[in-house]
Amino acid sequence: YIYHDADCDGAGANALSLWVLDDSKPNTTATSDLDGDGKCTYHARLDSTGGKMLPTSATWRMYCGPAEGWVSLDLTLKEASGKDLVLGSTMVSSAERGGMAASVAALSLAIMQAFFA
C-alpha cells in the first residue's frame, strides 16, 4: 500500500508526516498512525509536509535489510497512456549492492499494485 500518514506513530508531538510504502492496509478513517502499529515502521518513506498528492518524482528512503540498511532511491512515476502508469527508477545491479536490484523491483511492483488496486 502507498499512502500519506500525517503522524506515523500517532504520538502527536513532533509528528513525522510522510508518504509510506507498506504491506499493512491503512485505516482510511484514522487521522494518524494509519497502520495502527503505534510506530513508524514501513518498507519505504518519503518525508512530506502536505500529503495532498503523491509526488511523481522524488528520492525515497527504502529499507533493504540488515546488510544494506536504509538507502536513498530516486523514483519517478510517469503516465504512459490513459490510466496506465510506468515506474522508472535508478537501478543498481545485484552485484553492486548485494541484491538491491531485487528490492527495487519489488518496490516498483508494490507501487504499481497500489495504483491499480
Number of C-alpha atoms within 10 A of each C-alpha: 16 21 19 25 25 21 21 26 21 21 13 12 8 7 14 18 20 21 25 27 22 20 12 15 12 19 12 10 7 12 12 22 22 23 23 16 12 14 13 17 16 16 16 21 23 18 17 17 11 12 15 8 9 15 14 11 14 16 16 19 18 22 18 20 13 7 10 13 10 15 14 14 17 13 20 15 18 13 11 10 8 6 8 11 15 14 18 13 17 10 14 15 12 12 9 9 13 14 16 20 18 16 16 20 14 12 19 18 12 16 20 18 12 14 12 9 7
